[in-house]
Amino acid sequence: MKIWTVILLCLLGSTLGPLPALAQENNSNSSEQSNTEIVLEGDVETSVGLQENQDNSTSTATSNIGDTAFSAHDLSPMGMYHAADIVVKSVMIGLLLASVLTWAIWLFKTLQLVITRRKAKQLLATLIQSKTFANAESKLSGQTGGALLLVEASRHELDLSSGGPVSDDGLKERVLARLERVQASLATDMNRGTGILATIGSVAPFVGLFGTVWGIMNSFIGIAKTQTTNLAVVAPGIAEALLATAIGLVAAIPAVVIYNYFSRAIGNYRAVLADNVTALMVLISRDLDRHHPNARPLAELVSANKKRAVPQVQGVN
């Protein structure tokens, strides 16, 4: 009986003996697994952090590149001109020359208009105050140019017509024809140069627009090459292109305003010339009446007309 009891205890000891070791092994395996999971989680967090740092560094680098590119461009008008394409530069230079030409024409034509209009008004005052054509010539002796060409043309026709028989109406028609041609020539001379202003005013905006389109096209090509749409990189090229349009407007707007001003001023000058032609024709007609063989004093004509009018009035009554 004791023997069986000893054998049973030995069997139980051999069976239960490995259990603590197995538990200890299981505990060690679970701890190793948890440690592995912790290590993996740490690696994931580390990789995520590295990715975030890389993204931040990339964005920072891009921002720095954009800031560097933006600060590298001189956005003053002269700086944008130097950085522009050769075609855009040519457009800008052409528009600037057109603007300079506009102001040069304005200065020259303004002085010309002031001088010629003053001479024309002085001539008109002299013709109105003169009683005969010869009297007007004596007052204007020594003066030349401008509206005085009207007096010279009248004298030239009178001299040509004095060599043979002439009628009053024929002489007046010939003198008037010469005066009209001189008047048209003076007006044409005054209009010279205003056509350039009209051309600049109408063409300059489109030339500037061409420069803008060309510059923006180059900007898009630069975007495709750099593969970036950062505004700091793109903006300088677009600003250079828009500068061409701005210069075109600067050249066109004054040209249009100055052209309209000269149109009104030349119209007034034409009116003064027409008054001079009328005054000359009045003097010539007056001289012809004085030398007419059937001419009589004005007082005698007035009294004769009154005598003829009285019987007609009595007959009516």
Secondary structure, 3 states (H helix, E strand, C coil): CHHHHHHHHHHHHHHHCHHHHHHHHHHHHHHHHHHHHHHHHHHHHHHHHHHHHHHHHHHHHHHHHHHHHHHHCCCCHHHHHHHCCHHHHHHHHHHHHHHHHHHHHHHHHHHHHHHHHHHHHHHHHHHHHCCCHHHHHHHCCCCCCCCHHHHHHHHHHHHHHCCCCCCHHHHHHHHHHHHHHHHHHHHHHHHCCHHHHHHHHHHHHHHHHHHHHHHHHHHHHHHHHHCCCCHHHHHHHHHHHHHHHHHHHHHHHHHHHHHHHHHHHHHHHHHHHHHHHHHHHHHHHHHHHHCCCCCCCHHHHHHHHHHHHHHHHHHHC
